[in-house]
Amino acid sequence: MPEVIDATPEELDGALAFYLATEPGELTDLEVAASAAIHWAKGLKAAASAYDPTAEYRVTLIAAKPGSSNWIARLEELREKVENSKLNQAAERTKAGWQKVPLIVRLGIGLAVVVPLTAKPTVDYWLGNDGFSETQKQEMEDIYRKVSDLPAVKAQRRAIYKETQRDRKITGVGTGIPTSDKWKPNNLLPANRFAEAEGLFDPQVTNEEIERTIPQTLDVVLVTPRLENARRAWTFRQEGIPGTINAEMTDRQFLDALDRPGGIRENIRANIPMRIELEIDQKRVGGEWKLKQRGRRVAKVISPAVE
């Protein structure tokens, strides 16, 4: 029997998901899943209140997937003449009633409740690209970092992972914006890190992280192909986002295919859509992450497919 979420697209609009992964065919313990979901809801309210204490919030359940593996809820704000509320800056100032929280804020808060700062701290890793601009992703990460380590949020996050450790069938926990019945998170915090997330121990760090590599999966349009000297930087753009992306081509399978007569080489030209796995190398400078020189590379070309 296929797993489905009994929710309409309209109901999924504005929602967040709390996802408990299991091995195929396994089901989660209802008591464990429900208790973890309650702490998740409490964490969302605590994080939202910390981000904007001028508003009142509630979390409404929309649907739950069979087996209790995917809990869908909406974080809502009571908007009633709250003139100075950050969450109302793009909305009508005097409109009364419960309204969904803006997407960027919702994602940043959702991450803060589920993902500890000790985990890989990049928005792209946990949520995927989803067409966000660099400015939007930075805003989400700023919100995530602002509220993630607050005591009220940490307490609920630790309670989530204390509960999930009780059920050995739970193999990972994730979050994100559900888009369909078959939606799953981009990445999961695996079960072998639940104790760390609960705060039972701190990960061993010998030196402050000064360099990192961020993976991204992007839908792009090819601007400048390099059919000769193909390892040199290729130029791409994203629809609706200003500017271009220059990245060295390092996908060995794709490069080998370009060297073969005919085949994919005949289809590579400017303005074709592509889907790529990008790796971005950054270095911490003065407390901020900066792009390293020649720090972007195409690790894999997903589409067009290489045979």
Secondary structure as UniProt FT lines:
FT   HELIX           9..12
FT   TURN            13..14
FT   STRAND          15..22
FT   TURN            24..25
FT   HELIX           30..51
FT   TURN            53..54
FT   STRAND          56..64
FT   TURN            66..67
FT   STRAND          70..78
FT   TURN            83..84
FT   HELIX           86..88
FT   TURN            89..90
FT   TURN            93..94
FT   STRAND          98..100
FT   HELIX           103..114
FT   TURN            117..118
FT   HELIX           123..127
FT   TURN            130..131
FT   HELIX           134..148
FT   HELIX           151..164
FT   TURN            165..166
FT   TURN            168..169
FT   STRAND          170..176
FT   TURN            181..182
FT   STRAND          189..190
FT   HELIX           191..193
FT   HELIX           194..198
FT   STRAND          211..224
FT   TURN            230..231
FT   STRAND          233..238
FT   TURN            239..240
FT   STRAND          241..249
FT   HELIX           252..259
FT   HELIX           263..267
FT   TURN            270..271
FT   STRAND          273..285
FT   TURN            286..287
FT   STRAND          288..303
//
